[in-house]
Amino acid sequence: MPIQYVNRKGDTYFLHEGKTKTGKPMWFFSRKPEGKLAQAIPAGYEIYENHNAQVFLRTIVPMLVTQEEIETVKAAMRTLAKLPYFLVEAKSDSIVVYVADQGTDFLEQTVASKFGITDREELATAMQGYLTYLPMMRFSLVDEKRRRFTAERWCFLGSIDDWFPLRGSSDLSTLVKKFAPHLSKESFYELM
């Protein structure tokens, strides 16, 4: 059976296999079901969906952050930041928070009226087809033994466009309590 993957927008991708110009094996995802389809994921590889729902095959990335730490950040986004739409992604030694980069209130009204959706969960699912996300905050593991993290926010100055470090390191719970309430608020841009 060919390898298929459905991304968060509901698009189906098919894993294709082929050879490079030098004859080495290669794999790629496409929305087209034609061509030589892979029947298995090659050893040492995993399916990866980035924050904007693009699908790739990549080598397995060893995770230094735990599932519990990822869940801590997700819970903070729901309860402290009160964000309706966000993504949390583990990247080896860090946890990145992505926030929808468009006004979701107007978009919700448009999607609900276009498709006649009244159920909140159904609306949230339908919204995933229209949302794009920007990185906003990153919590990076700096002391694996003591489980200490640093926090950084994304800097949107045209000359920088990179992670801006926030002072100090601490346990993850303390950092998310301190910084999560600022996401999607003007105070976020004042964090130093």
N, C-alpha and C positions, 0 to 999 in steps of 0.2 A: 504494500500500500504506500503510495507516495506521501512524503512528509508535507503536511499543510499546517499553516498557523493563521489564526484569526486575530488581528490586532484589536486594540481598544475601540477603534472606529468602526469595526465590523468588516473590514476588508480581509479577504482570504489571500494568503501568500503561499506560493509553492516553492519548495527547495529544489533547485536545479543543480546538476553536476556537469562538469566539463573538464577541459584541460587548458592550461595556459599555453602560450606560444612555445614554451620550453618543454611542454609535455607533463608538467606537474598537475596534480588534481586541484580543481577549484570548485567552490560551491557558492551559490548566490540565490537570493529570494527574488521572485517576480510574481506579479499578479496574474501572469499568463500561465495557463495550465499546459501549454504546448512545449515540446522539447524533451530533453532527457531529464526526467524527474528522479530525484534521489529517493531511495527506498528506506534509508536510515540516516540518522545524524552521525557524522563521522566521530570516532573516538576522540575525546579531548576538546570537543566543540559544544557550544550551546546556542540556543536561539535567544536573541537579544532584541528587545523593542525599546527604542529610545523614547525620550519624553515627547516627541512629536509624532509618534506612532510609526516611524520607519522601522522596518524589520531587517535584521542582519543575522548572519551566522558568524560567531566569533569564538576564539579559543576561550576555554573556561577561565574565568577570573577568580582567583582565590579571594575569599571574603575574610577580612579581619574584623569587621563589625558583626555583631550578633543579630539574630532575628528579634530578640527582645529589645535591643537598642533601636532597631528600625521601627518597631511597634511603638516605642516611647515617643519617637518623633511624630509618627502618624497620629497618635492620640493627642499630642499637643497641638497639631494643626487643626484637629476637629474641635477641641475644647477651649484652647487658649487663643488661637488665631481666629477661630470661628470661620474657617475658609470652607466654602461649599465645594470648590473645585481645586484640587491640588494633586500633585504626584510626589511620592517620596521614593528615591532610588538609592540603593547601596552601590558604591563604587569602590571596591576593595577596602580602603581604609577610611572612607568618608561616607556620609549620608547627605544627599542633596535634596533640597526641597524646591519643587517647581510650582509656580502659581500661574493660573490662567492669565494670559496677557491681553484679554479684552474684557469689557464690561459685561459681566454675566447676567445681570438683571434684564437688560434689554434683549440679550440673546435668548434667555429663557422664555420671555414672553413671545418672541418671534417663533421659536421652535414649537412651543406649546400650541400656539394658534395655527401654525402651518400644518401640524400633524394631528391636531385635536387631542392633545395629551393633557389629562387632568391629574394622573397619578404621579406623585413626586419621584418615586424610584424610576419609573419609566422615563420621566423627563430627564433625570440625571444620566441615564443610559443613553438617551438620544442626544444629549448635549455633547457627549464624548466625540461624536462625529464632526463637531464644529470647533472644538476648542484647540488652541495651541498654547504651549506653556513656555515660560521663561524661568531660568534658574534664578532663585532669589537668596537662598541661604544654604550654607554648607557647614556641617559639623564634621571635623576631621579628627581622627584618633591620633593622639600624639604620644600617649604612654599606654602601651598594650597591657602591661602588667597591672597598673593601677586603674585602667579604663578611664583615662582623662582625655578630654576633647578640647579643641578650640572651635570658635565660631567665626564664620566669615559671611559677609553679605556681598551680593553682586553689586558692583559699581557701574552705573550707567553713563558715566562721563565719557564722551566720545574718544577722548585721548587715552582712556584707561581700559574700559570694558574688560574687567577681570575681577577676581575675588579680592575683596578688601577685608583685611584682618580686623577682628574686634578684639579688644584687650583680654589677656589672660586665658588660662585653661582651667577646666573644672570637670566635674562629673557631668554626663550628658543631661541628666534630669534638671540640674541647676541651670544649664545653658538654655535648654528649650523653654523653661519657665521664664527666663529673663528676656529672651529675644522673640519667641513665637508671637506674643501679643502685638508686635509691631508690624508683622507682615500685612501687606495691602493697606497700610496706613501711612500718612505723611511722616510720622515719627520714624519709620524705617530708614528714610534718607538722612536722618540726623544721627543714626547709630555710628559711634566711633570706637 
